[in-house]
């Protein structure tokens, strides 16, 4: 009871109060108390656990507050890295592809806006879940992992580094402690870095927001010394979507009231400075870029080397460095209050509300989706549907698809194009509307309808001069740019798509002309008996391309290439087909060579490398490495591999290994 009162009084747990309250700073124990209160109050939406307990990591330091240890049983004990998961946990087990984001409140303990913004975000989403349709959709369809105090001992002591020993002082900067453009003995030295690494080992994050302080900027990759020469950095393959989301977050966040201007955006070398061992570059590139490092730290009893081995799957996460203010600890009067937090420039706007808006914008962008606004009688007397597309940036084409239950009547509306938006801060994007054609629905018909959309196809190619010169490599882009983009780890998976659908609605028009509509989630689309008729996703994409004229139908048959330094992966039927074709080709070449050998009775000189295909298994691991010249590490024993050089995958849609 005391914990709930403490959190309520200090940090506005009840954000729905009629009278807005000023946000205030909390210490480690107070912030932890608020997390416990949230987990107790919203068991359907919040999971809280200790990184040390879950991943068998050591504790660093003791977070006892001498002013509170006699009053609160949670005020003393070792500094623990608390992890919060936000989602609808009633439905999560049936949704392994639910898109994921990671939020780190701080890596530098004296940069304190982030932990408070992360807490306010969690409070806002849980308090408004039952009353706000948009919030409920976000929580129901996303898995958000939040680490408010990643450097727990640093936050407790209000110092930058992770302090592992007071006397003599032993401390490390957690944001130089990741295996990217870093020496093997200089990474994974901190428990903060290890906690994040463990999270990446069991999740497939598409986005990461890491909060800092000391300037006012949103930065994205690259920001390491291999890709940057001072402030001049080569663009990353995903720069197009990185820049678009950074600009959207900056706009929706807005200024921190009158205290701090809007966030400038750009790559980290330009907006801040390049570093070795940064979290941002590691989270984005450590599964595929050559700068990835396998760590061998000696601190805290060491850390198993295999835990930082390149896995080709998990570190394809676009990461944003959010430097929240010029001051690492701005005055409390600039933090803002809880009144109307979703609107820029509200009287109580400040550092906390604007970063809550930033986080909601990022969560929205994890995956495209459609919001149906209404179904009603149109001007011609036929049903009319209005909708908008969110979670994307550009709606290349969107249309209505309909079918009767037996599939005898089916068709498409005209396609439209426009902008996608975020349903906060007035950023709703284009509102689309379409009436059914005169011959599509009689007065006694039941018609099933859904919205089909293609989005963001302009982001599926790399910018000029990108380093490396390969197509976009992030899960954020692959999941919306290619049906062959397929990864899984543990209980989480990603399977890319080229078209996106709204829920299916059943529409009935009575003899009197009234229109009734209801969601019909039990109906499936396909080409089999008993299904609502639809062509394949690729053919749907081509239909939209031909109707919208905003992109080429050729886009629908292309795929993003999942590159990894030392080779690219194949999966599924595409890989099997490619392997069979190549095996046949190799056998054919071998047969011809055998004829030549017999005729000339001479040795054939050794030639250059040739493609090598195999079914993955442990016994062949070292042989594959030797033949490929690369790591050749398999993801899964049922996954085939192809060794492909970087030059082979320069262009989007190239005829090599696809995901």
Protein Blocks (a to p, Z undefined) as FASTA:
>chain_A
ZZmmmmmmmnomalmbfbacddddddfklmmmmmmmmmmmmmmlpccddfklmnopaced
jfbdfklmmmomklgccddddddddddfklmmmmmkbccddddfbfblklmklmmmmmmm
mmmmmmmmmmmmklmmmmmmcccdddfblplmlmmnopabdcfbfbdcddddfklmcceh
iafklgokbfklmmmmmmmmmcccfbdcdddehiacdddddfbfklpghjbccddfklmm
mmmmmmmmmmmnopghjlbccddeddfklmmcccehiaklmmmmmmmpmkbccdddfeeh
iaafklmgcehlmmmcccddddfbfblbdcfklnopaehklbghiakbcfklmmmmmmmm
mmmmmpgcdddfbdcddfkopacdddddehilbdfbacdddddfkomagcdddddddddd
dfeehinojaddddddfklpcfkbccdddddddehklmmpccehiacddddfbfklmmmm
cfkbccdehjbccdddfbdcdddddddddfkopacddddfkbccdjbehiacdddfklmm
mmmmmmnopacfklmmgccddddehiacdehjllmmmmmmmmmmmmmmmmmmmmmmmmno
pacdddddddddddddfklmmmmmmmnopnopafbfkbccddddfklmmpghiacddZZ
